[in-house]
Amino acid sequence: MTLQNTKNLKKQVAPYEKSTTKDSVLQIINTLVPFFALWYLAYISLSVSYWLALLPIIFAAGFLIRTFIIFHDCTHHSFFKSRRANRIVGTLTGVLTLFPFDQWGHEHSVHHATSGNLDKRGTGDIWTLTVEEYLAAPLKTRLWYRFYRNPLVMFGLGPIFQFLLKNRFNRKGARKKEVLNTYLTNVILVALIGLLCWALGWQTFLLIQGSIFMISGAAGIWLFYVQHTFEDSYFEEDKDWEYVKAAVEGSSFYKLPKLMQWLTGNIGFHHVHHLSPRVPNYKLEEAHNNTLPLQHVPTVTLATSLRSLRFRLWDEERKNFVSFKDVKELAKKNMTLQVKTER
């Protein structure tokens, strides 16, 4: 992709970077009202059976993901024209999704600025090693990495670690505003959870909100994972890294069924979002459909996305993701070749 093409692509997407207050308010209404209604329905159903309550719980989890997308747009200051409005709505939706507004906003901005950069990994991304790094790592590191990349750990324990533990503490070097916002989020959460446990009983609250949290958390991590972990993704060393290439080649177009696309706030158009974070979620599809080069990016479907579960390491030489099994076979071939050469 040439410099001129890069400028043209950014220019084509620019008209979609303006939020519309009417659409933003409508999205808040059609997201939060159903979420709270489904939560109440789950509470009523629980008096009969947990299995009866499970259906509204699953749909409530979907609306909580949609709530997170609103929060996500607010951290990019793309949901409203007013930074103050973004901050207020972002902080409140952050309480619902367990994310402190400033803390996550900082980390996510770093992710956008470094996604696919091999020399700047470690903030706001999934731990990814190259084949060379993995083979050179000590046994302890390799075992820990394999544990971390295990699907049961990533999508099962991942939400618990990320939302209940990591998000509750400030990062080292955080500014005062960020620190205070994290404290504010935690205080509101403690008060809200305490009130609900007192009013409904802690067992009832845990069964409903705990289930919603685990389902939405696992799905949220999956969405983030699959949109950056596909076979022919993009990773380069800093000297060769390019922002636009990282956006359109290192972020997939996750083509989902319409209902799932709606519940996930169009985040499947991740390539558009990484190219321009100022495009609000309700304009991502329009930007994709009206920008021809964006229609030729890596596309992942619900079925093909399952292949991403086997991708564990980035092969710098072949420029693609590989599995642990692939690395093992490659190591065997190299060893056999080395023995033959020595003979």
C-alpha positions in Angstrom: 0.0 0.0 0.0 1.6 3.3 -1.1 1.7 6.5 0.8 -0.8 8.0 -1.6 -3.2 5.1 -1.2 -2.9 5.5 2.5 -3.9 9.1 2.4 -6.8 8.4 0.0 -8.1 5.6 2.2 -8.2 7.9 5.3 -9.8 10.6 3.2 -12.6 8.3 2.0 -13.4 7.3 5.6 -13.3 10.9 7.0 -17.0 11.7 6.2 -18.1 9.0 8.6 -16.2 10.3 11.6 -19.0 12.6 12.8 -21.4 11.3 15.4 -25.1 12.0 15.3 -26.7 12.8 18.7 -30.1 11.4 17.7 -28.5 8.0 16.7 -26.4 7.9 19.8 -29.3 8.6 22.2 -31.4 6.0 20.3 -28.7 3.5 20.7 -28.5 4.1 24.5 -32.3 3.6 24.7 -32.4 0.4 22.6 -29.5 -1.0 24.5 -30.0 -0.2 28.2 -33.8 -0.5 28.3 -33.8 -4.1 26.9 -30.8 -5.0 29.2 -32.6 -3.9 32.4 -35.9 -5.5 31.2 -34.1 -8.8 30.5 -32.4 -8.6 33.9 -35.7 -8.2 35.6 -37.2 -11.0 33.5 -34.4 -13.3 34.5 -35.0 -12.4 38.2 -38.7 -13.3 37.8 -37.9 -16.5 36.0 -35.4 -17.5 38.6 -38.2 -18.1 41.1 -39.3 -20.9 38.8 -36.0 -22.3 37.5 -32.5 -21.2 36.7 -32.9 -23.0 33.3 -35.9 -20.8 32.6 -34.0 -17.7 33.5 -31.0 -18.7 31.3 -32.7 -17.5 28.1 -33.1 -13.9 29.2 -29.7 -14.1 30.8 -28.1 -15.0 27.5 -29.8 -12.1 25.7 -29.0 -9.8 28.5 -25.3 -10.8 28.0 -25.7 -9.8 24.4 -27.0 -6.4 25.4 -24.2 -5.9 27.9 -21.7 -6.4 25.0 -23.7 -3.8 23.1 -23.4 -1.5 26.2 -19.6 -2.1 26.2 -19.5 -0.9 22.5 -21.1 2.4 23.7 -18.5 2.6 26.4 -15.8 1.8 23.9 -16.9 4.6 21.5 -17.0 7.0 24.4 -13.4 6.3 25.3 -12.5 7.3 21.7 -14.8 10.4 22.1 -16.6 9.3 19.0 -20.1 8.6 20.4 -21.0 12.2 21.1 -19.6 15.5 19.8 -19.2 16.7 23.4 -16.2 15.3 25.3 -18.1 15.9 28.5 -21.0 13.8 27.3 -18.6 11.0 26.2 -17.0 11.1 29.6 -20.3 10.9 31.6 -21.9 8.2 29.5 -18.6 6.4 29.3 -18.1 6.4 33.0 -21.7 5.1 33.7 -21.6 2.4 31.0 -18.1 1.5 32.4 -19.7 0.8 35.7 -22.1 -1.7 34.0 -19.3 -3.3 32.1 -16.8 -3.2 35.0 -14.3 -1.0 33.1 -12.9 2.3 34.5 -13.3 5.0 31.8 -9.8 6.6 31.9 -7.8 3.5 32.6 -9.2 1.5 29.8 -9.3 4.4 27.4 -5.5 4.9 27.9 -4.7 1.2 27.5 -6.9 0.9 24.4 -5.4 4.0 22.8 -2.0 2.4 23.2 -3.4 -0.8 21.5 -4.5 1.3 18.5 -1.2 3.0 18.2 0.9 -0.3 18.5 -1.3 -3.1 17.1 0.8 -5.4 15.0 4.1 -3.8 16.1 6.4 -6.5 17.2 8.6 -4.1 19.2 5.7 -2.5 21.1 3.6 -5.4 22.3 2.3 -5.7 25.9 -0.3 -3.0 26.4 -4.0 -3.6 25.6 -3.3 -6.7 23.5 -3.3 -10.5 23.8 0.1 -11.9 24.7 1.6 -13.1 21.5 5.1 -14.6 21.0 6.9 -15.3 17.7 8.1 -18.8 16.9 11.7 -17.7 17.5 10.9 -16.1 20.9 8.9 -19.2 22.0 11.7 -21.6 21.0 14.3 -19.5 22.7 12.2 -19.0 25.9 13.0 -20.9 29.1 10.7 -23.8 30.0 8.8 -21.8 32.6 7.9 -19.1 30.1 6.8 -21.6 27.5 4.6 -23.5 30.0 3.0 -20.2 31.2 2.4 -19.1 27.7 0.7 -22.4 26.8 -1.5 -22.1 29.9 -2.4 -18.5 29.0 -3.3 -19.4 25.4 -5.4 -22.3 26.4 -9.0 -21.5 25.3 -10.4 -22.6 28.7 -8.1 -20.2 30.4 -8.4 -17.3 28.0 -12.2 -17.4 27.7 -13.0 -18.9 31.1 -10.5 -17.4 33.6 -9.8 -14.4 31.3 -13.0 -12.4 32.2 -12.4 -13.0 35.9 -8.9 -11.8 35.8 -9.5 -8.9 33.4 -12.8 -7.5 34.8 -12.8 -8.4 38.5 -9.0 -8.1 39.3 -7.0 -6.1 36.7 -9.6 -3.3 36.1 -9.9 -2.6 39.8 -6.3 -1.3 40.2 -4.6 1.7 38.7 -1.6 1.2 36.4 1.8 2.5 37.5 2.3 6.1 36.5 -1.4 6.8 36.0 -2.4 10.5 36.2 -4.5 11.8 39.0 -7.7 12.1 36.8 -7.3 8.4 35.8 -6.7 7.3 39.4 -9.8 9.2 40.7 -11.9 7.8 37.9 -10.9 4.2 38.8 -11.7 4.9 42.5 -15.1 6.4 41.5 -16.0 3.4 39.4 -15.0 1.0 42.2 -17.0 2.9 44.8 -20.1 3.0 42.6 -19.7 -0.7 41.9 -19.5 -1.6 45.6 -22.5 0.5 46.4 -24.6 -0.9 43.5 -23.7 -4.5 44.1 -24.2 -4.1 47.9 -27.7 -2.6 47.3 -28.7 -5.3 44.9 -27.4 -8.1 47.2 -29.4 -6.5 50.1 -32.6 -6.1 48.0 -32.5 -9.4 46.1 -30.2 -11.7 48.1 -26.5 -12.3 47.2 -27.3 -15.8 45.8 -29.9 -14.4 43.3 -27.6 -11.5 42.3 -24.7 -13.9 41.8 -26.7 -16.4 39.7 -28.1 -13.7 37.4 -25.3 -11.1 37.1 -22.5 -13.7 37.5 -23.9 -15.7 34.5 -24.4 -12.5 32.4 -20.8 -11.5 33.3 -19.2 -14.8 32.4 -21.2 -15.1 29.1 -20.6 -11.5 27.9 -17.0 -11.5 29.2 -16.0 -14.7 27.3 -17.8 -13.5 24.2 -16.1 -10.1 24.4 -12.6 -11.6 24.7 -13.4 -13.9 21.8 -14.4 -11.0 19.6 -11.2 -9.2 20.4 -9.1 -12.3 19.9 -10.6 -13.4 16.6 -10.3 -9.9 15.1 -6.5 -9.9 15.5 -5.7 -13.6 15.5 -6.3 -14.9 12.1 -3.9 -16.8 9.8 -2.6 -14.0 7.6 -2.6 -11.2 10.1 -0.1 -8.3 10.2 2.9 -8.1 12.4 6.1 -6.1 11.6 9.1 -4.7 13.5 8.9 -1.0 14.3 11.0 0.1 11.4 8.7 -1.6 8.9 5.4 -1.1 10.8 2.7 1.1 9.1 -0.5 2.3 10.9 -2.9 1.9 8.0 -1.5 -1.5 7.0 -1.8 -2.7 10.6 -5.5 -1.5 10.6 -6.7 -3.0 7.3 -4.5 -6.1 7.2 -4.1 -6.8 10.9 -7.7 -6.3 11.9 -10.3 -8.7 10.4 -13.8 -8.1 9.0 -15.8 -10.5 11.2 -18.9 -11.1 9.1 -21.6 -12.1 11.6 -25.3 -12.9 11.3 -27.3 -9.7 11.4 -28.7 -10.1 15.0 -25.2 -10.8 16.3 -23.8 -7.9 14.3 -26.4 -5.6 15.9 -25.8 -6.9 19.4 -22.1 -6.5 19.1 -22.4 -2.9 17.8 -20.9 -3.6 14.4 -17.5 -4.3 16.0 -17.0 -7.0 13.4 -16.0 -4.1 11.0 -12.9 -3.9 13.1 -10.7 -2.9 10.1 -12.7 0.3 9.7 -12.6 1.0 13.5 -8.8 0.6 13.6 -8.4 2.7 10.5 -10.4 5.5 12.1 -11.5 5.2 15.8 -13.5 8.4 15.4 -16.1 6.6 13.3 -19.0 5.8 15.7 -20.1 2.1 15.7 -23.4 2.8 14.0 -21.5 4.2 10.9 -18.9 1.4 10.6 -20.9 -0.7 8.2 -21.8 2.3 6.0 -18.1 3.3 5.9 -17.2 -0.3 4.9 -19.8 -0.6 2.2 -18.9 2.8 0.6 -15.1 2.4 0.7 -14.1 -0.1 -2.0 -10.5 -1.0 -0.6 -12.0 -1.9 2.7 -14.2 -4.6 1.1 -11.0 -6.6 0.2 -9.6 -7.0 3.7 -9.3 -10.4 5.5 -12.8 -11.7 6.1 -13.7 -14.1 8.9 -17.1 -15.8 9.3 -18.6 -17.4 12.3 -17.6 -20.8 11.0 -14.1 -20.0 9.8 -13.3 -18.0 13.0 -13.1 -21.3 14.9 -9.8 -22.0 13.1 -8.3 -19.2 15.2 -8.4 -21.4 18.2 -5.4 -23.3 16.9 -3.3 -20.2 16.2 -0.8 -19.7 19.0 2.5 -18.2 17.6 3.4 -15.7 14.9 5.8 -17.0 12.3 7.9 -14.0 11.2 9.5 -15.9 8.4 6.2 -17.1 6.8 4.1 -14.1 8.0 1.3 -16.1 9.5 0.0 -17.6 12.7 0.9 -21.2 13.5 -0.1 -23.8 16.1 2.2 -25.4 18.7 1.9 -28.6 16.6 3.2 -26.8 13.5 6.2 -25.5 15.5 6.9 -29.0 16.8 6.9 -30.4 13.3 9.0 -27.6 12.0 11.6 -28.1 14.8 11.7 -31.9 13.9 12.3 -31.1 10.2 15.1 -28.6 11.1 16.7 -31.1 13.4 16.6 -33.9 10.7 18.0 -31.4 8.2 20.8 -30.5 10.6 21.7 -34.1 11.2 21.8 -34.8 7.4 24.0 -31.8 6.8 26.5 -32.8 9.5 26.8 -36.3 8.0 
